[in-house]
Amino acid sequence: MALTTDALVRVHDVPRPRAAPTASVATASVATATVPARATTAPTRNRRLGVVAIVVSATAMGGAGVFGRMATPPGAVTGDALTLGRMLAGAVGMLVLLTAGRRLGALRRTRVTPSVVLGGVFLGLSLATYLSATVLIDLSLAVVLHYLGPVVATVLARVLLKERITGPDVVSLALAGVGMTIAAGLVGGAARPAATDGQTLGIVLGATSGVLYGAALLCYRYRSDMPADVRSFWNFAFGAVGVGAMVVVSRPDLSGMTTTHWAWAVGFFLICGLFALSLLVVAGKHLRAAELSSLSYWEIVVASAFGALVFGEPVTGLAVVGAVLVTVAAAVPLVRRPARP
């Protein structure tokens, strides 16, 4: 079933090269049946904009664990409920921006395809499981497990989209992988005590969030012709649908939330939701999967720093070395390669 879905996405979602002008060229629409024929050309990528967007997005996303913990009452696990609010706030915010910019017409005209639906659902479920994991285990470990996603996305993009993985891409991903395991204390750190039931659940949730995040990043590589603001709205909308179903099943208890908890929740909705996730969509339009993956690892450094500064989570010399490796890995794709003659 998974192969069938991927095949359908490839057929219907990937913009096809435009043939030489003929009498039927007006029918070769990519986004909608009403888009002029000249809109079928591949969109121009702005690599610099993509880099800035993903770095700022990853920085804002790095604070998700702080907002999530501060918005969660003691002993509660409300990651799915908070993520539902995050998705709904993002959808409403993008609808307001589209209305203010008189772009509701673009929202109506743009064709919604399987990759758009699945990208939103996967992202929503990924963020919900990740946020629940941050309450149960250290932030550094939760974010490392979440960032299995970019590795999954890079491999799948190579297999399904035939994206070329260059030497610098391999170096960047390898450095990031080594750095994030060291930063989380999984390699060379002090022996960890036996995991409790809650910690085991947190590890499972974190790993699940990573796989789902990789699936979402892969979906962003399809339909790169879709305007970023329109894609962001549908991302939030379908993310809310996916997480909403999760909330119906889990029925989280919000009775212990105080005014302070709700204040942190609202900040989480706006900063880690509308702002960070909209920029993630922008980055996905302008960067290859390998570039998006390596630069996304900056969130690991930010989350680990927050864990140490805000919650007093231990930081060893090796963890600092790991953070440096992650930073270097994020910088590798920024090095310009000489143009081929």
N, C-alpha and C positions, 0 to 999 in steps of 0.2 A: 504493500500500500504506500509506503514512503517513497519508493522509486516512482510510482505512478504520479504522485503529487509533484515531485521534483520535475518529472518530465513535462507535466502540464504547465508548471510555472515557466519552464524554459521556453515552451512553445508560444505561450500567450504573453509573456511579460517582457522578453528581451527585445529591444528595438531592432528591427532588421535593416540592413543596408538599403539605401534607396537606389532604385534602378535609374537609368537615364530617363529624362523626361519623356513621357508618352501621354497619350490621350487619357490613360487611366491613372495617372500619377496621383490624382486627388483622392483616390481610394486608399492610398498607402499610409493611412493614419497610424500614429504611434500611441498618442495619449487618448484622443477622442476622434469620433468621426467628423467633427467640425473643425479640427485643427488644419490650417493651411498646409499644403504639401511641403513647403520649405521648412516646416517645423519637424519633419521626419529625420533631419540630419542629426547626428549624434551630438548631444549637448557638450559644450566646451567646459572642461574642468579647470577650476581655479585652485591649484594645489596649495597656494599660500593661504587662501581662505579656509580650505579644508583643514590645514594644520592648526591654524589659530582656533577654529571651531572645536576641534577634538581636544586640544589642550585645555581650553576654558571649560568645556563640558566635563572632562575627566576631573578637573579640579573641583567643580561644583558637586559632581557625583561622589567625590571622595568624602564629602561631609554627610552623606546619606546615613552612615552608621551612627553619627553623633545625633542627628535629628531624630532618627528612628528610636534610639535608646532613650533620649530625653522625652519623647512623646509617648513612651510605653510605660504603663504602671508596673510596679514591682510584681514579678511572677507571671506577668501576662505575655502572650505572644500575639501581637496584633499586626504583623508585617503585611498580611493580605489586606486587612481593612485600611491601613495607612496607604498602601499602594493603590487601592481603589480610589481613595481621595486624591492621590497624586495624579492618576490618570484622568479623573473627572475634571479636576482643576485645570489640567493641561488642555483638555478638549474645549472647555468653556473659554479659556484664555485665548486659544488659537481661533475660535469662532469669533470672538470679539475683535481680534486683530484683523481677521479676514473681512469682517464687516466694515471696520474703520478704514481699511485700505480699499474698499469697494471691489473685493476679489471673491465675493460669493459666487459669481458667475463661473470663475475658474474651478471652484469646488464642485459645482453642479456638472460642469462639462468633463471633468477628468474621470476617466474610466477606472473603477476600482477592480483590481485583479487579485488572484489568490495570494501573490507574494505580499501585497499590501495588507490583506487581512491577517495572514499568518505572521507577518513581521510585528504587527501590533499585539497580537495574542501572545506570541513568544516573549516579547519584551515585557509585557505586563506580568506574566507568570514568573519570568526570571527575576524581576525586581522584587516581587512579593516573597519569593523563597529566599532571596539574598537578604532582604531586610529582616526576616525572621531569624536567619542564621546569625546576624550580627548581635542579636540579643542573647544567643545561646553560647557563642564562642568568641574568641578574641577577634577584633576588627581585622587585624593583619591576616589571620587565617581565613576569615570569611571572604575577604576581598581577593585573596589568592585563588581560592576555589572558584569564585565568580569569574575570575579572569582565565579560567580554562576556555572560556567562550571565544576569545579572539583566535586562539590556536585552532579550535574546531572550525571557525569561520574561514580561516586561511586555507586549511586542508580541503574543506568542501568547495571553496571557490576555485581551487586548483583543479579539482575533479569535475565539478559541474559546470563551471564557467570558463574553464581553461585559462584562468588568469596566470600569467607568468610570475613565478617566484624567483627573484634575482638573488645574487650572492649577498648583497647587503640586507635583503629581506631575511634570509636564513640567519645571518649573523645577528640581526636585531632580535629575532624571535628567540634564538638560542640564549643570548645574553639576558633577555627579559625572563625567560623560563628559569634560568639559574638564579637570577637576582631575586625573583619573587619567592622561590622556595627558601632561599637563605633568609630573606627579610621576614618571612613568616615563622622562622625557627624550625622548619621541617628538615633542614640539613645543617649539621654542625652545632645545633643549639643544645640547651640543657635537656635532659630527659624529661618528657612530659608525664605527669601522673596518669593513671588509668582513666580513660574517658568515662564520664557519667552518662546516664541515659539521655539527659538533655544535651550534652556535648556531642554525643553520637548523632542525635537528630540534627543538630546544627551542622555537622559535617556533611550529612546526607543532603540537607537543604542547600548548603553552599555549593556542593558538586552539581546538584540538579540545576541550580541557577546558572552555573557556568555553561552547561550544555544548551539550555534554553537561550542564553544570551548569544551563544555562537550561532544558533539557528536564526535569531533575529538579525544579527549583523549580516548574515548571508542574504537574507531577504532584502536588505537595503541595497544590495548590489544590483538587484533587478529594478526595473522601472526607474532608472536614474533620470529619465525624461520628466518625471513628475515634479512640479514645483515644490520647494522645500516646505512652504507654509501649508500647502494642501496635504502633503505627505505627513506632516507633523500632526495635523488635525486627525487624520484617519488612524495614525499610529496610536494617539491617545484614546480615540473612540473605541477601536478594537481591543486595545489593551484593557480598557475598562470592562469590556464585555468578558474577556478572558478571566480577569481577576474577580469580576462580579460573580462568575460561576464558582470560583474557588471560595469566595466568602460565603455563598449559600451553603456549600458543603461543610466548611470548617466552623461557621458561626462563632467568630471571635467575640470575647467578652470585653466590651468597652465601658462597662459600668464604673470602673475604677479611674477613668480619665478625669483629671481636674482641669481647671482653666489654664494652668501652666502647661499641662500636657497638650491641650488643644492648640495653644499658641505655638508650641514647637511643631505641632503637626501642620499648621498652616504655613509656617516657614519651610517645612519639608515639601509641601505641595508646590510652592512657588519656585524655590531655589533649585531643589533637586528634581523637580518635575518639569514645569513649563519651561524654565530657562535651560537647564542642562540637557534635557531630552530633545528639545527643539534643535539645539546646536549639534547634537549627535546625528540627527537626520541630515543637517547641512553638510557635516563632515563626510557622511556616507555617500553623498552625491559627488564629491570632488576627490576622494582618495581611493586607491586600490585597497582590497581587503587586507593585504599584508601591511600596508602603511597604517591603515586604521587600527589594526591589531596592536602593532608595536607602540604607537602613540597613546593608545588607550591605557597601557600599563602605567602611565603616570598616576592614575587613580590609586594604585597600590601604595605609592610613596605618600600621597596625601592622606589616605585612610590610616596608614600605619603611624604617621605623625600625629594625627588627631587622637588615635588610640593612646599614644604615649602622653601627649600633652593634656588631654581632657580626662582620661580615665586611668592614667598611671600605669598603663600596660608596659611591661618591661621591654627595654631596648638594649640589645647587646652590640658589641663592636661588629660582629658578623652581620647583624641586621642592618647596620649603617652601610656596610660594604654591599649588601644586597640592594639597598635603596639606590646606591650610586650606580650599580650595574643596570638597574631598571632605567635610571635617568639616561645613561649612555645609550642603552638600547633604543629609547625613545628618540634620541638625537640622530641615530644612524640613518633613518630614511630621509632626514633633512639635508644630507650631504648630496649636493648636485653631482650627477654623473655626466661626464662629457658626452655631448651629442654625437651620434654616429654619423660618419660622413655619408 
